[in-house]
Amino acid sequence: NQVLEMFDHAYSNYMEHAYPADELMPLTCRGRVRGQEPSRGDVDDALGKFSLTLIDTLDTLVVLNKTKEFEEAVKKVIKDVNLDNDIVVSVFETNIRVLGGLLGGHSVAIMLKEKGEYMQWYNGELLHMAKELGYKLLPAFNTTSGLPYPRVNLKFGVRHPEARTGTETDTCTACAGTLILEFAALSRFTGTSIFEEYARKALDFIWEKRQRSSNLVGVTINIHTGDWVRKDSGVGAGIDSYYEYLLKAYVLLGDDSFLERFNTHYDAIMRYISQPPLLLDVHIHKPMLNARTWMDSLLAFFPGLQVLKGDIRPAIETHEMLYQVIKKHNFLPEAFTTDFRVHWAQHPLRPEFAESTYFLYKATGDPYYLEVGKTLIENLNKYARVPCGFAAMKDVRTGSHEDRMDSFFLAEMFKYLYLLFADKEDMIFDIEDYIFTTEAHLLPLWLSTTNQTISKKNTSTEYTELDDSNFDWTCPNTQILFPNDPMFAQSIREPLKNVVDKSCPRGISRAEESLGSGPKPPLRARDFMASNPEHLEILKKMGVSLIHLKDGRVQLVQHAVQAASSLDAEDGLRFMQEMIELSSQQQKEQQLPPRAVQIVSHPFFGRVVLTAGPAQFGMDLSKHKAGTRGFVATIKPYNGCSEITNPEAVKEKIALMQRGQCMFAEKARNIQKAGAIGGIVIDDNEGSSSDTAPLFQMAGDGKNTDDITIPMLFLFNKEGNIILDAIREYEAVEVLLSDKAKDRATIFKGKMIPNYIIDSNLEMENMDQKSSENDAHKPNSEEAPSESQDAGAVSEEPDRGGESSAVGDPDALSPASADSASVSMADQDPHAPGPAEAGSPEPACTPEDSQPQEQNTQTESNSKAHWDSKVQPMESILADWNEDIEAFEMMEKDEL
């Protein structure tokens, strides 16, 4: 019942505020129409002005027993939807969402018609539209390889002077390999074989181009030559549904060659990529070599596919690992590191984890998976629900939203959640008669015996060398899998229940081995003082040198060959290791998540949420749920390092100041004395941003800071400029400092609030007001960090020449959000560093941990971020389109 209520909330808001637009924008309560909204890059390729969300949702309505609504929706699609638009769309997205949606709608429509109560008027109209769309996609296949172009113009096709497409050379493996179910179903429904033939040709080509020694495929392939452009391989973004469609093509079409191909790939996946409970990308030519240190959220579909394959144990293991990540962050981040920290913080309400949960419950009957489903429902209602639907998460750490509700949320999420909890009597048809496409559309299994225009059996002998012994359990009976043992699944999960939170085992150092019997190590990391000449001399003896960087940070570098002796070199390595462990330990003790600065005054009204770093002193916002609210004021002097000269402007306000020139605690004391109720320190490093640099925690000054009672937060330069620009534009700017973003109903409780926020109705009288509010919920949307800027893992790759280094920041900042190993120094003159304060997450457990001879731990340099350093006008800050484009360009660079 709760799933039904949530679906109604999302669907009715789409129909009321967005239809006939492709998608709902749930924060601004309007439709997203391509060309009328700022471009979001490749993400917009799914939008074709064909009422995408409604088509994608058709068969979900029937699964949820909403037959009247389905009948009305089908009539709307037939009457309103135009497929002949001059618009360039993704072949892949259009196939799985629109063609799949039309075919799924047709499948359940003819089922309902046969039952005799509903759809008696239906005469295959959805199928006619599907066939029309199929012909519009066919020009994309006009390549020598048979691999389709990634994009097609619905009106003009490909390579037509007016098509604006056809120049592409590359496509992703999933893009070319996720067509067979829809295209074959279209052929079998209509008797027109050309669609199935084209989809098979594309699959055949990918199979021929697999890496023969590893039997893996890469992520990106050249559609003309068949060369692999990206040679890394995994089961996540770019490849995922290729594997899914091989197995499901066998199930739907009964062709053994698809099963043989899938089994060959699956054997390679389990040999190289599966590292339970992780699934890690590898290089196709060197499959024993990991290609990256993070996983993307799309691989969450894989446990469900493993259930279909009949390989339950690894499915349970990976699913449990993913569930632990969700329990830690409320949602599955778009990407997370091997030590389960956030790599990309977005979450666009993806349904893959819910899909795997449903399949595991079907396979095991274990009520544990009902509890998992309950958690998903509660988190969606608690964190993603907004008055006009459900909003994607901009950052799972802060709870900020994105004005986005993708069509797959209605097409898949509610379908799988409903089926998870539904009993047989809750269904008006037997779901076992259908197979799910990758977009969860329903195709009837009877298609396997209808209009078979292609030879079923592949008679080639290329499979004869395969060892079939590991394929015996392709479609196992669950009674055999779980012989009288309802605890089977739990016994597999049990060892993994703390996998996300456990720390790496600490190796025994030489000093610990010799405890009590030999000389103690000359210097422990916890005792190290960067300003102590004696300590610096000891470092030199151990081959560790201290370098002052141009940006004011301090770097420790070890050259083992420069140590006074081999024992000193060993002590130096131990010292560097201790620095990492000390950082890890302090981070563990502090456990301080990022904080939020929310702009609540006109015209933002709580939609702008800036990610901020906390302080080790002052009011702990996590213990004051209401937070601190007030207007902001810039102090004089701006650095806050001496008595405030404009106390009348600061009193009862939240003071803005610049980082640098003195300790953070000193700034806090000065503004508190001037009567400020809180403080925000803005980074003086031009262009720095929380999306490209580790979040920091402001350290104290080594003295007792109990006298500081006001809250203090740290904003990077780009986020700070948003507030400064708002002041320039609107003068009076009110913010809320809190532990996480608050929903607007909480913020404005008991206060006057514009009707359009309460009523979710944006038809404002003042057009200027309207323009200033558009998309104001996320002006701090930044680029997703590239792999070289991985903000979620400690780099421990060996340097050449046995060199290890650790970089510290003399501004006494300690990372607050698990980002990189660093050594923090005092916030004073960078040429006279104070005591070292280590603060960082614990490093990932890697093979290098057992070989501590070479280490490299280093914070991400802000110089890596190439931001426009000019101050932008407020209008461009408020309009998030620039930043969306940047984000997706960077995502493309990082090749998700």
VENDA-V618142 format. One record per helix or strand. SS is the DSSP state (H for helix, E for strand). FROM is the first residue (numbers start at 1). LEN is the number of residues. If there is no record, write none. Layout:
ss: [SS & SS]
from: [FROM & FROM]
len: [LEN & LEN]
This chain:
ss: [H & E & E & E & E & H & H & H & E & H & H & E & E & E & H & H & H & E & E & E & E & E & H & H & E & E & E & E & E & H & H & E & E & E & H & H & E & E & E & E & E & H & H & H & E & E & H & H & H & H & H & H & E & H & E & E & H & H & E & E & E & H & E & H & E & H & E & E & E & H & E & H & H & H & H & H & E & E & E & E & E & H & E & H & H & H]
from: [2 & 23 & 30 & 34 & 37 & 41 & 52 & 67 & 88 & 91 & 125 & 151 & 157 & 170 & 173 & 180 & 194 & 211 & 216 & 220 & 228 & 232 & 240 & 256 & 274 & 278 & 282 & 290 & 294 & 297 & 312 & 335 & 342 & 347 & 352 & 368 & 385 & 389 & 392 & 400 & 405 & 407 & 424 & 431 & 434 & 442 & 445 & 468 & 478 & 488 & 510 & 525 & 529 & 533 & 544 & 553 & 560 & 566 & 595 & 608 & 615 & 621 & 628 & 647 & 654 & 664 & 678 & 696 & 711 & 717 & 734 & 744 & 755 & 767 & 776 & 787 & 803 & 813 & 823 & 835 & 837 & 847 & 857 & 862 & 874 & 881]
len: [17 & 3 & 3 & 1 & 1 & 6 & 12 & 14 & 3 & 25 & 17 & 3 & 1 & 3 & 5 & 11 & 15 & 1 & 1 & 3 & 3 & 2 & 14 & 18 & 2 & 2 & 2 & 1 & 3 & 13 & 18 & 3 & 3 & 1 & 13 & 17 & 2 & 2 & 4 & 3 & 1 & 15 & 3 & 3 & 3 & 3 & 5 & 4 & 4 & 7 & 4 & 3 & 1 & 9 & 5 & 7 & 3 & 25 & 5 & 6 & 1 & 3 & 7 & 4 & 5 & 10 & 5 & 3 & 5 & 14 & 5 & 4 & 4 & 7 & 3 & 3 & 7 & 3 & 2 & 1 & 2 & 4 & 1 & 3 & 5 & 14]
